[in-house]
Amino acid sequence: MYISSAEIYEDKIKLKYSDDSLDSCNDKVSLTSEQLPRPELYAVWGAMKKYVLGLVQPLQGFEDVSFYKIEFFNYGADDVPGQIKLYGVGTYEKGDRLEFKTQRIVVVGGMQLIVANLIDELTLFARGRRAQMNLFEKTEMAVKAAEEQAS
């Protein structure tokens, strides 16, 4: 699976990707979901924000900067993109908002692990792994174990 972009908002997630398990891997798939992702996705998204803000140093006068979209470019043999582009919003001291996007950022050093983890979490989300899914899996495992013991 190659994810080309992800948008993460408080109440929904949008993904664009191509899935090699489909008949034609050239087809792009769009997914918009209001289901909550696993907490690990939010954690790695926060790590991405912290790392990138350290690189780009927000403009003076901004009280808050947040990212809502990421695009991935130039996937390598390791299935990790070589470049990313981020879209975000900054809030000035006066309360004014400014939308912005970065230039393509080369994925090197510590960012490689963050991007790899983000791709993994987005892939799990696209394949149906959402928040609290483990509750159902544990119940199913307990039922199967009980059935096996009864046999």
N, C-alpha and C positions, 0 to 999 in steps of 0.2 A: 504494500500500500504506500502510495506517495501522496502526502498531504501537501496541497499547494497553498492553502490559507486556512486560518482559524480566527474567528471572532468570538470573544468571550465577554459576555455582559452579565449583569447580576441575575437576570431571569431567563437567559437563553444562550445557546451556543450554536454557531454556524460553522460548518466545515465544508471545504471543497477538497476533493481528493480523487485519485484514480486508484482503483482496486484491482490488483493483478489476479484476484480470484474470479473476477467477472469474465464473461466471454471475450470481451474486447477491452484490453487494458488501456486503450486510448480514450475510452469514455471517461468523462469527468462526472463525478457524483457530487451533488449538493445535499447537505443534511442540515436542517434547522431543528433544534430540539429545545424544549423547555424543561426537560428532565435535568436534575442536578447531576453534575459529574462527581467522580470520586474525589475525596479531599486531596488526594495526591496531585490531581490536575491543578487545583488552585495553588497548592504549595509550589509546584515547579513554575507556574505562571508568575507567582510572586518572586521567586528566585531570578527569573528572567528579567523582571522589571528592575529589581535591585541591581543586578549586574549591568544592565544597559544604562541605567541612570548614572552609574559610576563612570561609564565610558563617555557619555555625551554631556554630562554636567548640565543640568537644566538652566535655562536662561534666568538671569536675576529677576526678581519680582514675582516669580511663580511660587504659589503656596503649595500647590499639589500638581503632580503630573501622573497620569495613568494611561496605560496602554489598553486598547480594546481589540486590536487586530494585528496579526502577524502573517507575513507571506514568506514562503520558503522557496529558495532557488538553488539550482545546480547540485542536485543530489549526487553524492559520490558512491563509490563501490561499497562503502560501509552503510549505505542507506541513510546517511545523515546529510542534510543540506549544507552546502558550502557558504551560503549567504542567506541573510534574512532581511526583511524590511518591516518596521513597526509603525503602526498608526496609533495616535494617542490624542489626549486632550490635556491641556494645561489650564490651570485657574490662576489668574492674577490676584494680587492683593485686593484690588477693587471688586473682585467677583466676576470680572470678564473672563470669558473662556476662549481659548485658541485651539483649534484642531491642527494637527501637524502630522507629518510622516518623516521618518528618517530616510537617509539614503541607504543603499544596500550596505549591510554590515557583514564583514567577513567573519565566519564562525571559526574562531581559533581559541586555543588555550582553554580556560575554564568554561567558556561558553559552549564548547563542544559537548560536554557532559550534560549541561542544562538543556541544550537543544535536543540531544538524543533522548533524554528523559521526557521532554515535552512531546516529542514525536511518539514515543511509546504510549504516553497517557492519552493523547489524541486518538491514536490507533485503537486503543482499548475502548474509548468512548464510541468511536465510529462502529465498532463491532458489538456494541450493546452493553458494555460494562459501565454501569452508572452507580451513583451513590446508593449505599445500603444494599447492593446486590448480594453481598456476602451473607446477609441475613437469610435470604432464600436458599443459598447454597448450603449453609449449615443445616437448615431444616431438612432439605432434600437428603443430605448425607445422613442425618439422624434417622430419617424414615427408611432409607435403604439399609442402614445397619440393623434397624429393628426388624425389617422384613427378612434379612439374612439370618438373624438369630432365630426367628420363628420357623424358618425352613428346616 
